[in-house]
């Protein structure tokens, strides 16, 4: 069920944006998914998405446009837990 909900929350779009390194946009999508997950009491999904949101927060709040390979790896790894 969690995978179905996550699928309905546009993970393909998230993957495309991650591949394009559009991390501020991924942050917005993940933040919305986090809100939906907590509203539905889907704690495993909420926790996984929360990790991704926190990994992406600097790209949104500080308008960071470049990433290090280590950051990219952490983002990919964290996103893999949602898929």
N, C-alpha and C positions, 0 to 999 in steps of 0.2 A: 504494500500500500504506500509506503514512503516513497518508493521509486516512482510510482504512478503520480503522486502529488508533485514530487520534484520534477517529473517529466512535464507536468502541466504548468510549471513555473518557468518554462523556457530555458532549460539547461543547454540546449543546442545554441541558443543565442549567447548564453554565457560563455560557452566554449569558443564560439567565433570571436567574441570580444576579448577573451583571454589570449587567443592566438594572435589577435591584432594589438595586444598590449594596451587595450582601452580600459585600464583598471578602474578609473573613476566611474565609468559606466557599469562595469561589473559590480562595483560596490553598491550602486543604486539598486540593481536587480537583486543582489544578495540581501540587501537590507529589507527590501519588500518581502522576499521569501522568508526571512527571519521573522518578520511581523506576522505573516500568515501562519507560520509553523507554531508560534507561541499562542496565537489566537485559537488554533485547533488542538492545542495541548500535545503536539507532536514533538516531544522532547528530544529524541535522537536526531531528528532533522534540525530542530532549533539549535542544538549544540554544534552540529557539523557546520551549519550555515553561519553561526556566530563566530566560529573560528575563521571562516573565510572573510567575513565582514571586518574582523579586527586586523587581519592580514592586509586588507585593501584600504582600510581607513586613511592611512597617510596619503595615498594617491588622491583621495577625494578631498580631505580637509586641508592638505598642504599643497594641493595642485601640483603634485610631483608628476613629471612627464617621462622620466626615464627610470628604469629598474635595473637592478643588478641580477646577474645569473642566479644568485642565491635566493633573491626575492621571487624570481620567476619560478624556481623550483618549488619553493614553499607554497606559492599560489596554486600551481598545478597539483601538488600533492594534496593540499587542503580541498581543492575543488573535486578531486577524485573521490573523496569521502562522501560527497553529496550525490554523485552520479550513481 
